[in-house]
Amino acid sequence: MRKLILALLFGAFAFSSAFASARDLTGAGASFPYPIYSVWAFDYEKATKTKVNYQSIGSGGGIKQVTEGTVDFGASDDPQTTEDLKKAKLIQFPAVLGGVVAIINVEGFQNNDVVLTGKVLADIFQGIITKWDDPAIVALNPGKTFPSETINVVYRSDSSGTSAIFTNYLSQVSPEWKSAVGAGKSVNWPLGVGQKGNDGVAGSVKRVKNSIGYVEYAYAFENKIVWTSLINKDGQTIAPSIDTFAAAAANANWDKSKDYFLWLVNESGANSWPIAAATFILVRTDNPEALELVTTFFDWCFNNGDAQAQNLQYVPLPDSLKADIREYWKAAK
């Protein structure tokens, strides 16, 4: 039922700015937070009569559009440095927390049946491990039988914050990946098929047998796509959930003097999901009207949107961080 409601909400928010009025708010960027921004926008319009039109075009597109001033705010899962923000006359703040998961389509396996390490995951996406019954996978999953089939890799073809999160993690756990491929919103993927957006990767993995990809957890959860467990930095086998995402963020040092620049991948902690992440909002400092509209919207979301975030498998920001962000907004204004 919730999936149907989301579909209706997405349809209602076709997210085209063509019909925007003077009071409408426009944004573009990451597909990672698209589900929760859709619901928040729907509820905000009901409460305030103000529309929020958001285009899910990838983090790179969101950064580009807000930098060019064609939207009121951009959204990115790839945090920007203070130096880059100042050059572009932007501020940045986190909006919600979540996690990236490896999703698979292998007959006979359900959620968390397959356990992987970060190193094995990197070797799969680098083409070092090419078969599902590779000894490295079998050793992590004793008693389970894997097909002797080629692993079909699916990755993001667009400039993607989800890719930035995922490749940042792979670079931390695999020196081979770091030197050969590296991290970023767009990298030279060694093999596989590219798809646009989290929804594109999710749809491809769901259709193609013996495939593997990576998406924001909400997309796997809502589309009922099988995800793997991972062994984290502390050597614990962890399943993705809002609790394990929150555990990864529990000791995070959010510093507004650095415009909240922070990665949450490969965090310590027995219960920490290793590919946790924050998603960020970018707003121009030289557009006071947009700054006021955007911060008013997200202040409303911070006050009224935690339940919706949790329902969609995101982690709301702690109240102390929300209060800190409100002070950051005041300083920017």
N, C-alpha and C positions, 0 to 999 in steps of 0.2 A: 504493500500500500504506500509506504513512504517513497519507494522508487517512482511510483506513479505520480505522487504529489510533486516530487522533484521535477519530473518530466514536464508536468503542467506549468510549474514555476519557470522552468527554463524557456518554455514556449511563450509564456506571458512576458518574459523579459528577453525578447529577441535581441536585445542589447544593440539596437541600432540608434545612433544619435540623430538620425534624420528627423525624428519626430520630437526632439527635445524642445522644451519651452525654456523661457528665460530662467526659471527656477530649477530646471533639471540639473543633475550632476552627472558628469561623464567621466568614465575611467576605462582603462585598458591594461592588459598585461597577463600575469600568470594564470595558468589553468589550475594550478595547485589549489587555490582558495575559491575557485569558481562556484562550487556548490554552496558554500556558506555565504558568499557575497550575494548570491541569487536570493537566498532566503532572507537575509538581512534587508536587501533592497525591497523585497516584496512587503515585509513587515513595516519598514520605514515609510513607504508610500502610504500604507493604510493609516499609519499614525500621524503623518505630517503633510500628506498630499504632495510630497516632493519625490520625484522620480530619480532613481539612480540607474543610469544606463552603462553597463559594464561589458566590454568586449574581451573575451577570453582568447588572446592572440599570442600568448607566450611572454615570458619575462622580458626578453630582448625587445619585443615590440612595445611593451608597456613603458620601458625606460626611454625608448626612442620617442614615443608619442608625448610623454609628459615633458621631456627635455625640449621638444619642439613647440610645446604649448598648445597642442591640438586636443588635449583632454585635461580635465581638472586634476586627475590623479593617475599615477601609474602604480602597478603592482608587480613586485618582483620577489622571487624566492632566492635570488642571488644578491646578498646585501652589498651595498655600495660603500666605498670608503669615504671618509669625511672629505678628503682631498677631491675626489670625483664629484661629490655632492656640491661642494662649494663652487667648483668650476661650472656646474650646470645650474646653479642657483636653486638647489633642492634641499628639502629636509627628508628624513626617513624615520619611520617608526614601525615596530612590529604590530601586526593586527591579530594574529592567531597562530597557534602551534599545531604541528601535525607530524606526519612521518611518511617516508617513501618506502615502498615494499617491492620485493621481487615477486612477480606473478608468473605462474607457469600453467601450461596445458599439457599434462602428462597423464595418460589414462591410468585410473586406479588410485590416484593420489588426491587427497583433500587438503584443506587448510592446515598448515603446520606439520603435515606428514613428512615433508622434505626439510632437512636441516642443511644449511650451507654456512661456510665461513666467508668473510669478506674476501679473502685471498682466492678461494675457489670461484666466487662470484666474478671477481676481476678476470680470472683465467678463462671463464666462460665467455665473457664479453670481449675478451682479447683474442679469442680463437685458439687458445692453448688447450683448453678442454673442449672437445667437439661432440662427444657422445654422452648420452644420459647414463650409460653404465660405465663411465670412466672410473677407475679405481679411487680417485680422490673423492668422488661423490658417494660411491658405494661405502667407503670407509667411514664416512660421516653418518651413514644410515644403515647400521647393521640389521640384518634380518629382512630387509626390503629388496624387492626385485625391480630393477630398472630396465627399460627397453634398450636394446642396442640400436638406438636411432640417433640421427644427427640432431643436435640442439639448434633450433631455429631462433636466432636472436632478433629482437625487435627493440628499436631505440627511437628517441625523439628526433625528428628531422628539422624541427623549427628551433629557434633560439630560445632555450628553455631553462627556467630556474630549477625545475625538477632535475634536469640533466646536470646542472651545476651542483646540486646537492649530491646526486648519485656519484658523479665523477670525482667530487671532492672526497667522498668517503672511499672510493676505490683507490684514489691516490694516497690516502693515509694508510691503507692496509696492504697495498701492493707496490713495492718499489718498481717492479716491472711495468705496471700500469702507469705509474707517475712519470717514468722516463719515456715511455713509448707513446702514450696518449695524452696524459695530463688531465686537468680539470677545467671546466668552463661551461657556459651556456650552450656553446657549439663546439664539438671536438671532431676530429677525424676518426670516426668509428672504424675499427679494423674489419668488421664484417657485420652482416645482418641487413635488415630492412627498416627503413625509417618511416615513421608515422607522425602526423601532426597532432600535438596536444596529448594530454593525459588520456582523453577519451579515444583518440586514435590508436594509441598503444594498447589500451585496454581492449578495444574492439578487435584488434589484430590478434592478440594473444588468445582471446576467447575463440576465435575462428580457426587458428592454425594449430594443428596438433604438434606436440613435442616442442612447443615454443616457450620462450622466456622473455620477459620485459620488466620494466620498472614504472610504477605509477604512484601518485599520492594515494594513501590508504583509503580515502573516501571513495575513490573510483573503483577499487577492488571490492570494497565492502558492498557498495550499492549494486554493482554489476555481478556480484557473486562469482568473482574470479578467484581461483585458488592462489594463495600466497604461501611463501616459505617462512620458516623460522630462520633466525640467524644466531650465530655464536658471537656474543659481544666482547668488548674489550677486556672484561673481567673473566672471560671464559665460560660464561653462562649461556645456555640455550634460551633464547627469548622469542616470544611471539609478539607480533605488533598489536598494540591496543592504545587507547587514550591514556591508560595508566602507565604503560612503558614509555610512551612519548613524554609524559609529564615527568617521569623519573629521570629521563635524559636531560630535561631542562631544569631540574630541581636546584642545581648548584650553579646555574648560568649567571654570569656577571654582566648584567645589562647596564651599559654605561652610556648615558645620554651625551656625555662630552665627546663620545666617538660615534654619535648618531646611531647607537644601538647595533653597530656592526658586530655580528656574532654568528659563528657556525656551531651547530649542535650535533654534528656527526662524530661518531666514535667516542662518545662521552663515557667516562668511568661510571661505575655503579652496577651492582649485581642485577638490578632490574631495568637497566637502561636499554631502550631500543637503539641500535647503533646508527640508524639513518633517520634521526629526528631532525626537525627543521622548524624555523619560523618563516612566515611569509610577511613581506614588508610593503608599506605604502609610501609612495614618493609624491611630494607636492612641491610646487614652485613657491619660492619665498617672495618673488616679485609680482605675484598675483594675489593681492589681499582678499579679493572676493572668493576666489577658488579656495584659498587657505581656510577661510572662515567656513565655507560650505562643507569642505571635506572633513575638517575637524569636528564640526557639528554632527555630521553623519556618523563618524566613528565614535564620538563620545556617546551618541545614542546607542550604537552597537555594543559598546563596552558596558553600558548600563542595562541593556535589555536583551542582549543576544547570546548570553552564555549557554542557556539551555539548548538553543537551536544548534550552537556549535558542537556541543556534546552529542546531540542526537545524530549529527553528521560525522562523528568520529574525529572531531578536532578538539584541541585542548585550549580553553579560554586562557587569556593572560591572567596572572595573579593580580589581585587588587592593588598590591603595592606597586607593581609595574605600571598599571593603568594610571595611578596617581602621578607617577614619575613622568609618564608620557604627557599628561595634561599640563604639567609644568613646562615641559619641552615645547609644547604648542604655544604657551603664553610667551615664552622667550622668542620664538620664531615670529610671532605677531608684533 
